[in-house]
């Protein structure tokens, strides 16, 4: 009876090791995706003007592949609802280690946040990587 119990425990341990090995192998295969190597950071951001507003952001590519920015937005920091956004006609490319100053004018929200409200400037790449910088509304 004890021998059967030991065999069951050994079988479970072997199954767990095989499972862990397979999960680790699959995880390593997925990390080669380009999206996992695209990394951007918003170094600084600002919203200026008195309506329509101008939105600016300095974006650095801290990844090891070129990043293509296709979306810039200002969102409420508290609930991520979009105040205004912009999608350039063509993605803006930033080489690895490069920094680009991005901006758009004409941000005219139907109801502008109160001055001093925390907002987030959000930048997104074509492969879904996002970066944010929290600032206050002018």
C-alpha positions in Angstrom: 0.0 0.0 0.0 2.8 2.4 0.9 4.6 1.6 -2.4 1.5 2.5 -4.4 1.2 5.8 -2.6 4.9 6.6 -3.3 4.4 5.7 -7.0 1.4 8.1 -7.2 3.4 10.9 -5.5 6.3 10.3 -7.9 4.0 10.3 -10.9 2.4 13.6 -9.8 5.9 15.1 -9.3 7.0 14.0 -12.8 3.9 15.4 -14.4 4.4 18.7 -12.6 8.0 18.9 -13.9 7.0 18.1 -17.4 4.2 20.8 -17.2 6.7 23.4 -15.9 9.1 22.6 -18.6 6.5 22.9 -21.4 5.2 26.2 -19.9 8.7 27.6 -19.8 9.4 26.6 -23.3 6.2 28.2 -24.6 7.0 31.3 -22.6 10.5 31.6 -24.2 9.0 31.2 -27.7 6.5 34.0 -27.2 9.2 36.5 -26.0 10.6 36.8 -29.5 7.6 38.8 -30.6 8.4 42.3 -31.8 5.7 43.9 -29.6 7.6 42.7 -26.5 10.8 44.5 -27.6 9.0 47.8 -28.5 9.3 50.1 -25.5 8.6 53.7 -25.4 8.6 56.3 -22.7 7.0 59.7 -22.5 9.8 61.9 -21.1 7.7 65.0 -20.7 4.3 66.3 -21.9 2.3 69.5 -21.9 -1.0 71.0 -22.8 -0.9 74.7 -23.7 -3.3 77.3 -24.9 -6.8 78.3 -23.9 -8.8 76.3 -26.4 -8.1 75.0 -28.9 -5.3 73.5 -26.9 -1.9 72.3 -28.2 -0.7 68.9 -26.9 3.0 68.0 -26.9 5.0 65.0 -25.8 8.7 64.1 -25.9 8.8 60.3 -26.6 11.9 58.1 -26.3 12.2 54.7 -27.8 13.9 52.6 -25.1 13.4 49.3 -26.9 15.6 47.5 -29.3 13.4 47.9 -32.4 12.0 50.9 -34.2 8.8 52.2 -32.7 5.9 53.5 -34.8 3.6 56.0 -33.0 0.1 56.0 -34.4 -2.0 57.6 -31.6 -1.6 60.4 -29.1 -4.3 61.3 -26.6 -5.1 63.3 -23.4 -7.2 61.3 -20.9 -8.5 62.0 -17.5 -6.0 60.4 -15.1 -8.8 59.2 -12.8 -10.8 57.1 -15.2 -8.9 57.1 -18.6 -11.8 58.7 -20.5 -10.5 60.5 -23.6 -10.5 64.3 -23.6 -9.0 64.6 -27.1 -6.9 62.5 -29.4 -5.0 62.5 -32.6 -3.9 59.8 -35.1 -1.3 61.0 -37.5 -1.9 60.3 -41.2 1.1 57.9 -41.2 2.8 56.4 -38.2 5.7 58.4 -36.7 8.9 56.3 -36.6 11.4 56.5 -33.7 14.6 54.5 -34.0 16.0 52.6 -31.0 17.4 55.1 -28.6 15.9 58.0 -30.4 13.7 60.8 -29.1 10.9 62.6 -31.0 8.9 65.7 -30.0 5.3 65.0 -31.0 2.5 67.5 -30.9 -0.9 68.2 -32.3 -3.1 71.4 -32.2 -6.8 71.7 -32.2 -7.6 69.9 -29.0 -11.1 71.3 -28.5 -12.9 69.1 -25.9 -16.6 69.7 -25.6 -16.1 70.2 -21.9 -12.6 71.0 -20.9 -11.4 69.8 -17.5 -11.0 72.3 -14.7 -7.6 73.9 -14.4 -5.3 71.8 -12.3 -7.1 68.5 -13.1 -4.7 65.6 -13.4 -4.6 64.3 -17.0 -2.5 61.7 -18.7 -0.9 62.2 -22.1 -1.0 58.7 -23.8 1.1 57.6 -26.7 0.5 54.3 -28.5 2.5 52.3 -31.1 1.2 50.3 -34.0 1.9 47.1 -32.1 -0.2 48.2 -29.1 2.6 49.4 -26.7 1.5 52.4 -24.7 3.2 55.0 -22.5 1.7 57.7 -20.4 2.8 60.9 -18.6 0.6 62.4 -16.0 0.4 66.2 -15.9 -2.2 68.9 -14.9 -4.6 70.5 -17.2 -3.8 74.2 -17.8 
